[in-house]
Each structure stands twice: as C-alpha cells, then as structure tokens.
Amino acid sequence: MKILITGIAGFIGFHLAQLLLKKKFDVIGIDNLNHYYDFNLKLSRLNLLKELNIPSYKIDITNIAALKDFFYKEKPDYVINLAAQAGVRYSLDNPSAYIDSNIVGFFNILEICKEIKIKRLIFASSSSVYGNSLQDKFSEDSKADNPLNIYAASKKSNELMAYSYSSLYDLPCVGLRFFTVYGPWGRPDMAYFKFTKNIIEDISIDVYGNGDMFRDFTYIDDITDGIFKLIKVSNNDLFREEKLIARKKVPYEIFNIGNDNPVSLNYFISIIEKHLDKKAVKNLFDMQPGDVKRTSADITKIKSVVDFIPKVRIEEGIPEFIKWYNNYFQSN
C-alpha cells in the first residue's frame, strides 16, 4: 500500500513517515518547504528521511497542476494531508496565508483525491475548532461553530468541505482534531520550544493567561500511533451509519486525538524547569486575542473504533524533548 504524506517535512509528517516505514508501508511525501519557521530544521528532518530512503518532493498543494501531475504519476492508495499553514499567532498577522494553504490547498487535495479514487483521505484538523467551549471535555458532538481565529476557522472549513466531498462523491474522509502536539523535532513556534530555548539562554519567557490556561498536551508518538491505527482499520469498522433524513451512509468521520489529561501552563513550565535544572524568569500577561482558556479531549470515540490509548505523560515526554533539543543544537 502506498501512502502519500503531505507536509512530510513538518513535525507530525516527519514522525509519521518513519513509523509507517517501520510498518512496511510504501511512503512518499511532498512539502512546499516554506520559511514559516526554521528552514534548517525542516531540512534536517528531510535529510533523515532521505537516509531512510523515504522520497520527498517539493510541491505546494496550492499548485494544482503540479499536484495533479504528481498524484497521477504516483497513484497513492491513502493520502495523509498534514500540509497546512499552522499557528494561531501568525494567523492574526497574515490571515491570507491560511486561506491559500488551508482552504485553496485543501480544496485541491479533495478534488484530486476524488478524481483518482483514493481509498481514504486522512486530514489534520485542530482542537482550535472548539473555541472557548465551557464543556469539561470536548467531544466530537460538541458545538464547534465559534472559531476564535482564522486558523481555527480554516480547519473547521476543512471538515465541512471534506464532508461534502464524502457525501457527493463517496470519498472516504477522516478528520483528526489534534490537541497540542509536542515532542522531539517539534515546531519552534510552539510555547514549549520557546520556553526551553529561553530558559537555557537566560532570556525571560512570556506567559499568557498568567499561566492558568489548560492544555491537553499530546506526545508525538501517541499521535502517530493513532494515525497508524486509523489507516489499518477497515472502512466497514470505521464509518458508521449517519442519522440523516435520507438515511444515506456517508464515509466520513471526525476524531479527537489527544492525551485526555489537560494540565496548566504553569505546571507544564515547572516540568521544563525541573529537567533543565533552571528556573524561568516569567513575564505574566493576560490572554492574547484568539487564545482559548482550556482544551480537553474526550477520546471515547477513537478509543471505541481503534482502541487508541495515549501512553506518554508530560512528565515523560518533556524530558525526551529536552534531550533531543540539547543534542540537536549542540551538533548544529
């Protein structure tokens, strides 16, 4: 089975490619290699994938002609669409980038997947679609109609677009609402990466919401394990009868994929401090525009379908990230 990963030079794509290779899949990838964050980090990821003989190509999903040529040449069975403009903060400054990549680019992916009749499209959504939900746990049935930023709005749009293609063209689609993914080789724009860097370099850290925000931090290995299980499960076991007037069975599902154990930002910082053996100098601020107070994944649904059980607690995951961080920046 051939699996195409879009955004293969990204954090999740890089880790997923390695896992799927170990599981004996034929893995290929594309990435536009933009400069949203440290370009050398992306190249380092790609160099490791190259050593493993995982081919990757520089293609932007907004370029439908190049994308279509590539799809028809490679004919993937499954597509894992992780290519997207990420980041809540950046969406406030450059919203057009999210429309181009996350809306137009995703539309191109849907169109071509429909044409070549792939077996399944798995695509990245985000816990951001829940906005400032007041529920203790965010379930897939929770209201997700009030996005607080254009990034969240683009991800909710992806879910709606995918559902329409599933309904109209019988295109099997699975959307994954990721909850704050972290770990080795992570994104430098993420808070845990910035905190680690600044604490090591004796630079103060900016802590928003006075550190009282809660996040459902999810370790990268748990994320890739969940995606692998959703690739392996049969369509019959994955897609369920919809309660629609027409009683039409639509091959579409949305899943939360998180750790199911939210912790405060202050506690998260304390773990980093402990494993760096160094205290942070904190600049405390109120919440920023577009931020949410709490994320908390109800993972009942994905557990019931593929027996997904997150294994890595932040007390274990943060030391692994710090170990990687020290090794990577000492050798680069």
N, C-alpha and C positions, 0 to 999 in steps of 0.2 A: 504494500500500500504506500503510495506517495503522498506525503503531507507537505503542503506549502505553508510556511510561516511568513506573514508579512510583518515588518518591523523586527526582523531577526537580529539586528544589531542592538536592539533595545534590551532593557533589563530582563523582562519576562521572556521575550523571544529567545534570547541567548541561552537562558537556563532550560527552556522547554526543548530547544533543538538538541541539547546534549542528552536530556532524558529520553527523548524519542529515538535518538540514535542507539542508545543502550537497549531500548526495547525492540530494536531490529526494524524500525521503520526506515523508509527511504525519505530523507529530509532534505528540502531545499528552502531557500529563503530569499526575500527581497527586502530592501531598505533604501530610503532616499538619502540617508546619511546627512541629515540636516545638522545645523550648528546650534540647536536649542540649548544643549549643554555640552560639556567637554567632549570635543570631537575625538581626541586621542583615546578616551575611554571606550568609545564605540569601536574604534579601530583595533584596540587591544582585544575586545570581545571577538571581533571578526577574525583576527589572527588566530585565536584559539580554536574557533570553529573550523578555520581552514586547515589547521593541523589535524583535525579530526575528519578531514575530507567531507565536510558539510559545505556544499556550494552555496554561495550567496551572490546576488546581483544588485547593482544599483539601479533601482526603478522606483519612481514616485507613483503612488496609487492615484494621484490626480491626473497623471498622463495616461489617458485611457487607451491610446493607440499602442504605446509601448507595453502597457499592462496586458492588453488583449493578445498581442503577439506572443508574449511570454507564456500566458495561460494556454494558448493553443499549441505552443511548442512542447510545454512540459506536461500538460494534461494531469494536474494533480487530482487525487481522489478526494482528499479533505483539504480545506483551507482554514487556517487559524489566523484570523485577522487581528493583529495586535498593533498594526501601524496606525498611529494617531498623533495628533498634537496633544501632548499631555500638559498637566499643570494648571491648578486653579489660579494662582497669582498671575501667571503670564496671560491668562485669558482676559484679565481686566485691562491689560495694556495692548494686546494685539488680538482682538477677537476675530479678525478676518482669517487668521491662520487656522482657527478651529472650523470655520465654515469650509475652507478649502480642503483641508485634510479629512476632518471628521464627518463632513456632510457630503461634499462632492466626491472625495476619495472613496468613502464607503458606498456611495451610490454606484460608482464604477465597479467595485468588488461585487456587489449584488448583481449587477447587470451581466457581468461575465460569468459568474457562478451559475446564473440561470441558463445562460447560453450553452455552457459546456456540461451542464447537468452533473455537478459535483455531488458526492454522496452526503456531505454535511459541511456547513459553514459554522464555525465557532468563532464568535467575535467578542471583543472586550467592551464591556460597559463599565459602570462605576457605581460605587455606593453613593456618590455625589448626587445621583438622581433622586434620592430620598429627601434632599434638602434638610431643613431643621425639623425633622419628624419628632414628635413628642412620645412616640412609642418606645417602650423599653427595648424591644427587639424589632429590627426592620425585617419584615417578611416580604416575599415577592408579591404578595397581595396587598401590601401597604400602599397607601397613596404616594405617588411619585410624580405629581403634576406641578410642583412648585420649585423648579431649579433655581438656585441662588447665584449662579454664574453661567457664562456661556459654555464653559466646558461641560458642566452637568447637562445643560440644555442640548448640547450636541450629542451626548451619549444617550439621552432619552430619545432623541430623534432617531438614532441608530436602531433602537429597539422597535420603534414604530415602523420604520422603513423595512426592517427585516421581517416583521410580522406580515406586512402587506405582500412582500415577495413570497413568503411561505404560503399565504392564503391563495394568492393569484396563480402562482407557478409551481406549487408543491415543492418548493425549495426548502430542504431541511436546515433550520437555523437554530443555534443555541447561543444565547447571550449570557455573559458572565459579569455579574456585578462584583468587581474586586473591592476588597476592603483593605486599604493602606498596606500595600505590599512592601516588604523590606528584606534586606539581606545582602550578602556579598555581591559585588558588581552592581550595586544599586545606583539609582539616579542621584547625581549631585545636587539637584534642586530640591530633594526631599529633606524634611527637617532633621531626621536622624543623621543624615550625611553631613549637613551643615553644622549640627551641634558637635559631632565628633571632630570635624576639622577645626572648628573654632576653639574648642576646649584644648586640643593638642597645641594649637598655635597661640594660646593665651589671648584669645580675642573673645569679647563678650558675645553672648547669644541673645537673640531677640525671641522672647517667649510670649506668644499671643494668648488672649483669653486668660491671662495671668496663670497659665499652666493648668487651668481647671477643665480644659476640654478633654473629652474622652475619645479614644480611637481604638478600633478593633484591628490592631496591628497583626498582619498575617505574613508568616515567613515564606520566602520564595519556594522552598521545597514542597510545602503544603499546597501552594498554588499550582505548581506544575504537576504534582500528583493528582490533583483534582481534574485538571485538564486532560491528562492521560486517561483517567477513568471514564471521562465523558466521550473520549474518542473510541474507547473499547466497547462501550455499551451499545447494544443493538438498537435500531430505530424503534422496534416494537416495544422495547423496555423503556425507551427514553421519552417518546412523545405520547401524550395522554389525550383522551377524548375531551374536547372543549365543550363547555355548556353553552353552546350557541343556539340561536333560534333555528338556524338551518341544519344544526347537528353535523356540521362539517368538521372532519378531523384535520386540524392544521398542524403540520410538522414543525412546531415552534415551541421553545421553552426558554424561560429566564431562570437563572440560578444565582443566588448569593454564594460567594465563595470567600469565606472569612475565617477568623480564628475563634469566633464565638466567645471572646473573653476581653471586652474593652478595658483599657487601663487609662489612667490620667496621664496627661503630657508630663506633669511633674514627676510622676513615678517612672515614666519612660526615661526622662533625663537622669534620674538618680541611678538607673542601671548603667547608663553610659558612663556617668561619673565613677561609679564603683569599679568598672572594668578598665577605665583609664587611670584609676587611682588619682583623680584630679577633680577638683570642684569647678563648676561652671560659674562664671560671672553673668548673672541674668539681668536683662533689660525687660521688665514686665510691661506688657501693653494690653489694651482691650482687644477684643476680637476684631479681625480685619473684615472689610466688606467681602461677601462671598463665602466666608467661613461657616462651618456648621459646628454646633456645640458638641455633638456626640454622634458616633457611628457605632452600630452594634448589630452584627449579622445574626439573623435567625437562619441556621443552616439545616433545618429539619428536612427541607425538600431535597437538597443534594445528597444528604445522608441516606434518605429513603431510596433514591434512584441508584446511586453508585457507592454507597457505604463510605462516603467521604468523612474522614475523621482527622482534623488537624492535630499534628503531633508535637510541634515545636513551640514552646512557650517563649515569651520575650526574654526571660532570664537565661535561656539557652541560645536564642537567635542573635541577640545583640553582641555577645562575645565572639560569635562566628563572624559577624560583620566587622568588628574591630580588628580581629586577627587578619582578615582579608585586607582591610584598609591599610594597616601598618605594612603588610608585605607588599602590597601594590605600590604604595607611594615611596617606599624605600628603594624599590627596584626600577622606578620610572622617574 
